[in-house]
Amino acid sequence: MAWYQESFGNDYLLVYKHRDMQGAYHEVKKMINWLELKHGARLLDLCCGMGRHSMALSGCGFTVTGVDLSEVLLQEAVKLGGDGHVTWIHGDMRDVPLHETFDAVVNLFTSFGYFDEDEQNEKVLHEMHRLLKKDGRFIIDFLNPIYVKANLIAQSERKEEELTIRETRAIEDGFVRKRIVISQDGEPERHYLEQVKLYERPVFEAMLQKAGLHIDHVYGGYEGQDYAPEASSRMIFVGHKEG
């Protein structure tokens, strides 16, 4: 089983319990201005997870569809109050089970680079192109590999109620990999892997161009600052579909 099929389950909800709706609203409110969309525009949140950003986008007046491979996270999205406001679709980001097109597609919070092969990651970009209307807008919110390599926290540990969560991070074979160990008294340890392929800006831009996605701007963070290779924690591509 692939790491992303194992890692995005019930334990994921425990590990990332600290992520809240307020944070999602803050991130989204800045980004929607970059899309220049009209009220009611149809928007696809590709890899929506537990739906924090989808619900925030819906709350900003857009008609939102969220797609994710994890049924556990989609169920959590419904539980959090997204049922009726957002259309939730179970599917793989490389082969989205939708045939309509959208005014915008967003891929947020480093939900790209999950696959070992470049060809598989590029499929995601081609799907974004397919799902966009002519001149439709996109956002890909990715980590900045240069910043990650320079600022990686190798180890951390924290408590969540009766659980101890230990995380170790390393740069290996062109990926940033995080290994998570969850321990609880009287129970076997649970181990998970998360990984993202580290595509630096020139390579990412070449992949976008190949997929027919034109970059209008690259931001270095949610506040709208320009991308700076050494200083920016994010690498956020904003652009539109060509042709």
Helices and strands as residue ranges (DSSP letters): H 3-7, H 10-15, H 21-35, E 42-46, H 52-59, E 63-68, H 71-77, I 78-82, E 86-90, E 102-107, H 118-131, E 132-143, H 145-151, E 155-160, E 163-172, E 175-183, E 190-197, H 201-210, E 213-219, E 234-241
